[in-house]
Amino acid sequence: MQTRVAIIGIIVENPGSVSRLNEILHEYGEYIIGRMGIPYREKGINIISIAIDAPQDVISSLAGKVGRLDGVQAKTAYSTILSDGENR
């Protein structure tokens, strides 16, 4: 199965969505390489970046679920390099 590396940038403006966001990220934990979260208290938002190595459909599914949460935006940047998935 071919995989690719991607970064999902997430902005959380609704604190009520954080619990569900964490549940979704946990569901995809086997694909997540790393996660960095920055609370921007002055603006009342959270900024999260997710590094992921997964098949294209898994990345799209994760980003779609996250982006459908109330008060949450997600954008994805993809690597152009495809791999066989064995180095995850």
Buried (B, 14 or more C-beta within 10 A) or exposed (E): EEBBBBBBBBBBEBEEBBEBBEEBBEEBEEBBEEBEEEEEEEEEBBBBBBBBBBBEEBBBBBBEBBBEBEEBEBEBEBEEEEBEBEEE
